[in-house]
């Protein structure tokens, strides 16, 4: 426990120092949230490795979506493998991921906190994840996860031929295709950018600071584009795309528009970058 607590404190201090520099104008707010975001990430990862179902359930939002690209050896195609809210809790309770503390190699990196949304990268021995979190009633909950195998996983394949720098243009293009497809009414561009199992979550604040989450998917966004209901002249797009992180065939991206702020998780599947999960503030 002492060793675990030391690791936790070091991670929190690292994140706190980083965010005190980036968000000096909102220092107290960001420092508090950074610590809570890290705590949620550790409940998720450490809860699984320690077989603690209570910690795992505390970390997850009931509407959460967790996927990983998996290659099917018989066909050579890549599919999305899903984990469920109840499945992760019960797997933790059954101690199916049990691993000694000194072998877990947990590292948490807070990539972005913006109001009630956080984007986190977590590297561990057996899995590497991008976590999208939302703040519900002062508690941070994981809403979307995109993951791949960690360095010590027996399924881990070499990524020596994967160069993040080379992939940046293709990642930006995939996200650009999504928005330009909607703004120009060209649905074929969404076919190129969105995975057909895309999962989007929109965060809306209600009265008394309560939060509701609505969902959208590939068919809805494609229909919006095809119906041309969101046509917009190019000089009004003001589209700003920033890559937050790239790792092992996955990417984390922020998209800033005058009307909304969105975060996306992408995966390179069968040679093409596809948007898998998203979370948006309305």
MIFI-31698 format. One line per 10 residues: number of its first residue (from 1); their letters; for each residue x negated, y negated, z of C-alpha. Coordinates in steps of 0.25 Angstrom, whole numbers, plus 2048, in hexadecimal, padded with zeros to 3 digits. Each point is the difference from the previous one (the first is absolute). Layout:
# residues N
NUM> A> X Y Z | ... .
//
This chain:
# residues 282
1> XXXXXXXXXX> 800 800 800 | 7F5 7F6 803 | 7F9 803 7F3 | 80E 7FE 7F9 | 803 7F3 807 | 7F2 7FB 7FD | 803 802 7F1 | 80D 7FA 801 | 7FA 7F3 807 | 7F5 7FF 7F5 .
11> XXXXXXXXXX> 80A 801 7F5 | 809 7F5 806 | 7F5 7F7 803 | 7FB 801 7F1 | 80E 7FE 7FB | 802 7F4 809 | 7F3 7F9 7FD | 803 802 7F1 | 80E 7FA 801 | 7FC 7F4 809 .
21> XXXXXXXXXX> 7F7 7FB 7F5 | 80B 803 7F5 | 80C 7FA 807 | 7FA 7F6 80A | 80D 7F7 7FE | 808 80C 806 | 7F6 806 809 | 808 804 80C | 80B 806 7F7 | 7F6 808 7F8 .
31> XXXXXXXXXX> 7F8 805 80B | 80C 806 807 | 805 806 7F3 | 7F2 806 7FC | 7FF 807 80D | 80E 806 7FF | 7FE 804 7F1 | 7F4 807 804 | 807 807 80B | 80B 805 7F7 .
41> XXXXXXXXXX> 7F5 805 7F6 | 7FA 808 80B | 80D 805 805 | 802 806 7F2 | 7F2 806 7FE | 7FC 803 80E | 80E 805 803 | 7FF 80A 7F5 | 7F2 805 804 | 803 801 80F .
51> XXXXXXXXXX> 80E 807 7FD | 807 7F4 807 | 80E 800 7FA | 804 7F4 808 | 7F5 7F7 7FB | 803 805 7F1 | 80F 7FC 802 | 7FC 7F3 806 | 7F8 7FC 7F4 | 80A 804 7F5 .
61> XXXXXXXXXX> 80C 7F8 7FB | 80C 80A 7FE | 801 7FB 7F1 | 7F1 803 7FD | 7FB 806 7F4 | 7F2 808 7FF | 7FB 805 7F3 | 7F2 805 7FB | 7FC 803 7F1 | 7FE 80F 7FF .
71> XXXXXXXXXX> 7FA 807 7F3 | 808 80D 7FC | 7F5 80A 7FC | 80A 808 7F7 | 804 7F4 7F7 | 7F5 7F6 802 | 80A 7F5 804 | 801 7F7 80C | 80C 800 809 | 804 7F9 80C .
81> XXXXXXXXXX> 800 808 80D | 809 7FB 80B | 800 800 80F | 80D 7FC 808 | 802 7F9 80D | 805 80D 807 | 7F5 808 7FA | 7F5 7F8 805 | 806 7FF 80E | 802 80F 801 .
91> XXXXXXXXXX> 7F2 803 7F9 | 7FA 7F8 80B | 808 807 80B | 7FC 80D 7FA | 7F1 7FB 801 | 7FE 804 7F1 | 7F6 7F5 7FF | 7F8 802 80D | 7F2 7FB 7FF | 7F6 7FD 80B .
101> XXXXXXXXXX> 7FD 7F2 803 | 7F2 800 7FB | 804 805 7F2 | 80C 7F7 7FD | 7F7 7F4 7FB | 80B 7F6 801 | 7FE 7F2 7FA | 80B 7F6 7FF | 7FF 7F4 7F7 | 80A 7F5 800 .
111> XXXXXXXXXX> 801 7FB 7F2 | 80B 7F6 801 | 80A 7FB 80A | 80B 7F6 7FB | 80B 7FD 809 | 808 80D 802 | 7F8 808 7F6 | 7F2 807 802 | 7F7 808 7F6 | 7F6 809 807 .
121> XXXXXXXXXX> 7F6 80A 7FB | 7FC 80C 808 | 7F5 809 7FE | 7FF 80D 808 | 7F9 80E 7FE | 80C 807 7F9 | 808 7F5 7FA | 7FE 7F1 7FB | 80D 7F8 800 | 806 7F2 7FC .
131> XXXXXXXXXX> 80A 7FC 80A | 80B 7F6 7FD | 806 7FB 80D | 80C 7F8 804 | 803 7F9 80D | 80D 804 806 | 804 7FA 80E | 7F2 7FC 803 | 7FB 80E 7FD | 7F8 804 7F4 .
141> XXXXXXXXXX> 805 80C 7F8 | 7FA 807 7F4 | 80A 7FF 7F4 | 7F7 806 7F4 | 7F4 809 7FF | 7F7 803 7F5 | 7F5 80A 803 | 7F5 809 7FB | 7F7 80A 806 | 7F5 7FC 80A .
151> XXXXXXXXXX> 7F1 803 7FF | 801 80C 808 | 80C 806 7FA | 7FE 80E 7F9 | 809 7FA 7F4 | 7F7 7F4 7FE | 7FB 7FE 7F2 | 7F4 7F8 7FC | 803 7F2 7FD | 7F2 7FD 7FB .
161> XXXXXXXXXX> 805 7FC 7F2 | 80A 7F6 806 | 7FB 7F2 7FF | 809 7F6 807 | 7FA 7F4 7F9 | 803 806 7F2 | 80F 803 804 | 803 7F2 804 | 805 7FB 7F3 | 809 80C 7FE .
171> XXXXXXXXXX> 806 7FF 80E | 803 7F1 7FD | 806 804 7F3 | 80A 80A 806 | 805 7F6 80A | 801 7F5 7F5 | 808 80A 7F7 | 80A 801 80B | 803 7F1 802 | 7FE 7FC 7F1 .
181> XXXXXXXXXX> 809 80C 7FC | 80B 7FA 809 | 7FE 7F2 7FC | 800 802 7F1 | 80B 80B 800 | 7F6 80B 7FB | 803 80D 807 | 7F5 807 7F9 | 7F6 7F9 809 | 806 805 80C .
191> XXXXXXXXXX> 7FF 80E 7FA | 7F1 7FE 800 | 7FF 7FA 80E | 80A 807 809 | 800 80E 804 | 80E 806 7FE | 800 804 80F | 7FD 7F1 804 | 805 7FD 80E | 802 7F1 803 .
201> XXXXXXXXXX> 804 7FA 80E | 805 7F2 801 | 800 7F9 80E | 80B 7F7 804 | 802 7F8 80D | 80E 800 806 | 805 7F8 80B | 7F9 801 80E | 7F3 804 7F8 | 805 80E 7FD .
211> XXXXXXXXXX> 7FB 806 7F3 | 806 809 7F6 | 7F9 808 7F5 | 806 802 7F2 | 7FA 809 7F6 | 7FE 7FF 7F1 | 7FA 80A 7F6 | 7FC 802 7F1 | 80D 801 7FA | 805 7F3 807 .
221> XXXXXXXXXX> 7F4 7F7 7FC | 800 806 7F2 | 80F 7FD 7FE | 7FD 7F1 805 | 7F6 7FF 7F5 | 808 806 7F6 | 80C 7F8 803 | 7F8 7F3 7FF | 806 7FB 80D | 7F3 7FA 805 .
231> XXXXXXXXXX> 7FA 7F9 7F4 | 7F7 7F5 803 | 7F8 7F7 7F8 | 7F1 803 801 | 7FC 7F2 805 | 809 803 80C | 7FA 80E 804 | 7F5 7FB 809 | 7FC 80E 802 | 7F4 802 809 .
241> XXXXXXXXXX> 7FA 80F 802 | 7F6 803 80A | 7F9 80E 802 | 7FF 802 80E | 7F8 80D 7FF | 7FD 80C 7F8 | 7FC 80E 804 | 800 80E 7FA | 80A 7FE 7F5 | 809 7F7 809 .
251> XXXXXXXXXX> 802 7F1 800 | 806 7F6 809 | 805 7F3 7F9 | 807 7F3 805 | 809 7F8 7F6 | 804 7F2 803 | 80C 7F9 7F9 | 807 7F3 804 | 80C 808 804 | 7FA 80D 807 .
261> XXXXXXXXXX> 7F4 807 805 | 7FE 80E 7FD | 7F5 80B 803 | 7FE 80C 7F7 | 7F9 80E 802 | 7FB 806 7F2 | 7FA 80D 7FC | 7F8 804 7F4 | 808 80C 7FB | 7FC 807 7F3 .
271> XXXXXXXXXX> 7F7 7F5 7FC | 80A 7F5 802 | 803 7F6 80C | 80E 801 805 | 807 7F8 80B | 805 80A 80A | 805 7F8 80C | 803 7F2 803 | 805 7F7 80B | 806 7F2 7FE .
281> XX> 804 7F4 809 | 80D 7F9 7FB .
//
